[in-house]
């Protein structure tokens, strides 16, 4: 069994892409959470993907990725494995 238990009661920041489509007389808002390969304990539970959480200190780089920050967006990991999930048992 795998259980998600966040530390504290703060915001959960997740990497997402948002799209807005405007057509004649209608509007569609959609989003997709960005995923990555899961930590070992998540893979062991049968999941092949895991959402990408964003640490608070990386939030500005994610929301405002100017030319100097573009390299930050291509980094493999925004968090460490221990930040992603806690395996309860």
C-alpha positions in Angstrom: 0.0 0.0 0.0 1.2 3.5 -0.8 0.0 6.5 1.1 0.6 10.2 0.5 1.2 12.3 3.6 2.3 15.9 3.1 4.4 17.5 5.8 2.3 20.3 7.3 -0.8 21.9 5.8 0.7 24.1 3.1 0.0 24.4 -0.6 0.8 21.6 -2.9 2.7 23.1 -5.9 2.5 20.9 -9.0 4.0 21.6 -12.4 1.2 22.1 -14.9 0.5 23.5 -18.4 -2.7 25.5 -18.9 -4.5 26.2 -22.2 -7.4 28.4 -23.1 -9.3 27.9 -26.3 -11.8 30.4 -27.5 -14.3 29.4 -30.2 -17.5 31.0 -31.5 -19.7 31.3 -28.4 -17.6 29.0 -26.2 -14.5 28.8 -24.2 -12.5 25.8 -23.0 -10.0 25.9 -20.2 -7.8 22.9 -19.7 -4.7 21.8 -17.9 -2.3 18.9 -17.7 -0.1 18.0 -14.8 3.5 17.2 -15.8 4.7 13.8 -14.8 8.1 12.1 -14.5 9.4 8.6 -13.8 8.3 7.7 -10.3 10.5 7.1 -7.2 11.3 3.4 -6.6 8.6 2.9 -4.0 5.9 4.4 -6.3 7.0 2.2 -9.2 7.0 -0.9 -6.8 3.3 -0.1 -6.1 2.6 -0.4 -9.9 2.6 3.3 -11.0 4.7 4.2 -14.0 4.4 8.0 -13.7 4.4 10.5 -10.8 3.4 14.2 -10.8 6.2 16.7 -10.6 6.0 18.8 -7.5 7.7 22.2 -7.4 9.5 23.4 -4.3 8.5 26.9 -3.1 11.9 28.3 -3.9 11.6 27.2 -7.5 8.1 28.6 -8.0 9.2 31.9 -9.5 11.5 30.2 -12.0 8.6 28.0 -13.1 6.1 30.9 -13.5 8.6 33.4 -14.9 11.1 31.4 -17.0 12.9 34.3 -18.6 15.9 33.6 -20.9 18.3 33.3 -17.9 16.1 30.8 -16.2 15.3 28.6 -19.1 18.1 26.1 -18.1 16.3 25.7 -14.7 13.2 24.4 -16.5 15.2 21.7 -18.2 16.7 20.3 -15.0 15.7 16.7 -14.3 14.5 17.3 -10.8 12.8 20.2 -9.1 12.7 18.3 -5.9 14.5 15.4 -4.3 13.1 11.9 -4.0 12.3 12.5 -0.3 10.3 15.6 -1.2 8.1 13.7 -3.5 6.5 11.0 -1.4 6.7 9.1 1.9 6.2 5.3 1.7 4.1 4.3 4.7 4.1 0.6 4.0 
